[in-house]
Amino acid sequence: MWLYSWSSFVKEIHTYFGISDITAEVAYSLDHLRMNPDDQIVIYNVAFLWYSAQLQWTESALCHRYYSGLSDRIQDIISTHKGGKSFTFQTLYSTAVSINNHFWERKRKSERALYSALQCSLYSECFNSVSYLAISDPSVTPQVNFPWKITFDTLYTNEFVIRVRSRVLSISSERNTI
């Protein structure tokens, strides 16, 4: 009787509410698995490998499913690859990881270049502000918060740009009030 036994209770619950066909559920999940455009490929790979390990699909079926779930930026590069997309699963997997790593490396470099350009611009604005304050009133020691001491890794790019813009605007308004 399931009222007095935990294992009987669990069995009864699974009988009425459990998954009827686990293989079909896993296949459905794998068919609808998609890599988000802003995600690293590792998130997609972990989910794909977990689902595919539970299925007995052929290598060509896995290649098709893996390629279909990749983000467009990776699919575009693979489709223009010299050999086309006729890879084994392992080469398709490693090619996709390589393309993704290259994409994120380029993105980090462009963000660092933006950061450096903003940092130089901000430094010259702060330096000019300090010089102007010192010239206009030599008795006042200017107190300037130098935001370039904030490390880039601790800020998201958007937050950094917002801080830089607000600091530049505050410096320009200080110049107008003096």
GIDAWO-V786311 format. One record per residue. PSI is psi in radians with two decimals (999 if undefined). D_FIRST is the distance of its C-alpha to the first C-alpha in Angstrom with 2 decimals. Layout:
psi=(PSI	PSI)
d_first=(D_FIRST	D_FIRST)
This chain:
psi=(2.33	-0.24	-0.39	-0.07	2.18	-0.80	-0.66	-0.67	-0.80	-0.74	-0.74	-0.72	-0.80	-0.56	-0.74	-0.53	-0.04	3.05	2.26	-0.66	1.73	-0.70	-0.72	-0.68	-0.75	-0.73	-0.71	-0.78	-0.70	-0.67	-0.54	0.15	2.23	2.52	2.19	2.50	-0.53	0.06	2.67	2.71	-0.35	-0.59	-0.80	-0.76	-0.75	-0.82	-0.74	-0.81	-0.61	-0.80	-0.79	-0.44	-0.38	-0.08	2.75	0.91	2.71	2.91	-0.66	-0.63	-0.71	-0.70	-0.81	-0.80	-0.71	-0.83	-0.73	-0.52	-0.18	2.76	2.78	-0.62	-0.54	-0.72	-0.70	-0.74	-0.71	-0.68	-0.39	0.16	2.60	-0.86	0.11	-2.77	0.38	1.28	2.87	2.90	-0.73	-0.73	-0.63	-0.76	-0.88	-0.60	-0.76	-0.73	-0.74	-0.78	-0.75	-0.77	-0.70	-0.74	-0.86	-0.55	-0.78	-0.69	-0.75	-0.70	-0.74	-0.62	-0.68	-0.66	-0.73	-0.77	-0.79	-0.73	-0.75	-0.64	-0.77	-0.76	-0.78	-0.70	-0.79	-0.64	-0.80	-0.70	-0.78	-0.63	-0.78	-0.76	-0.74	-0.72	-0.73	-0.62	-0.71	-0.58	1.61	-0.34	-0.29	2.23	2.04	2.36	1.76	2.24	1.96	1.79	-0.16	-0.12	-0.23	2.27	2.47	-0.61	-0.41	-0.18	2.54	2.71	-0.78	-0.73	-0.70	-0.79	-0.71	-0.76	-0.71	-0.82	-0.76	-0.63	-0.73	-0.71	-0.69	-0.62	-0.76	-0.58	-0.57	-0.70	-0.64	-0.46	-0.31	999)
d_first=(0.00	3.79	5.61	6.17	6.82	9.74	10.09	6.88	8.22	11.61	11.02	9.85	12.92	15.14	14.39	15.68	18.12	19.10	22.47	22.81	25.87	26.62	30.04	31.07	30.14	32.18	35.03	35.10	35.25	38.03	39.93	39.99	40.79	44.26	46.44	47.70	51.52	51.70	49.14	49.96	48.84	46.61	43.91	43.97	44.14	41.10	38.93	40.53	40.09	36.44	35.68	38.03	36.55	33.30	35.28	37.42	40.35	43.94	46.47	48.37	45.28	44.53	48.21	48.22	45.08	46.31	49.74	48.39	46.41	49.35	51.40	54.58	56.88	55.52	55.32	58.95	60.23	58.26	59.49	63.08	62.67	65.27	62.90	60.84	57.09	56.75	55.19	52.64	49.53	50.70	54.16	52.85	50.52	53.37	55.84	53.59	53.07	56.84	57.68	55.25	56.68	60.17	59.32	57.96	60.91	63.35	61.54	61.77	65.45	66.26	64.51	66.48	69.67	68.96	68.25	71.52	73.52	72.11	72.63	76.29	76.85	75.27	77.23	80.51	79.66	78.82	81.88	84.15	82.66	83.31	86.84	87.58	86.37	88.41	91.53	91.29	90.80	91.52	90.62	87.00	84.69	82.30	78.59	76.88	73.24	73.26	70.00	70.57	69.37	65.84	64.22	63.24	59.94	58.66	59.37	58.21	61.20	60.98	60.82	63.79	65.82	65.14	66.29	69.36	70.32	69.95	72.01	74.73	74.86	75.17	77.98	79.83	79.53	80.84	83.84	84.56	84.51	86.82)
